[in-house]
Amino acid sequence: MGPSERIGAKRLVVGAHYGIGDFMIQRVTAVILATYTVVLFVGILMMPGFTYEAWRGVFTFSIGGFPLGQLLATLAFFSLGWHAYIGVRDIWMDYVKPTGIRLGLQVLTVLWLAGSVVYFVVILWGA
């Protein structure tokens, strides 16, 4: 295939090419995390005292019986997991060339992040 034949539909395409979808997910999760960080910071500043009950109240407050604190914390943690997965996956794909090792690292990354999210949900919603 000569250089002039690699134009249009017959072009040579290599690499991951996750493209705009992952780019947008990274940006959306970053905005969610930044917003939650501000909300968390304001919540900590408004705590009456630094006690266990006040700290727990930052994550478990409700508005009209709706567990807004838990939902916001869960959304932020899911966003953190997704954001981390995309970033670490791209690192493995860019810098680890042997396919078997790269696949193993990606599987370990998914298992670690999924386990972390499950552990977080059990802690936050369990008690």
Secondary structure as UniProt FT lines:
FT   HELIX           3..6
FT   HELIX           8..10
FT   HELIX           19..45
FT   HELIX           52..60
FT   TURN            64..65
FT   HELIX           68..95
FT   HELIX           99..126
//
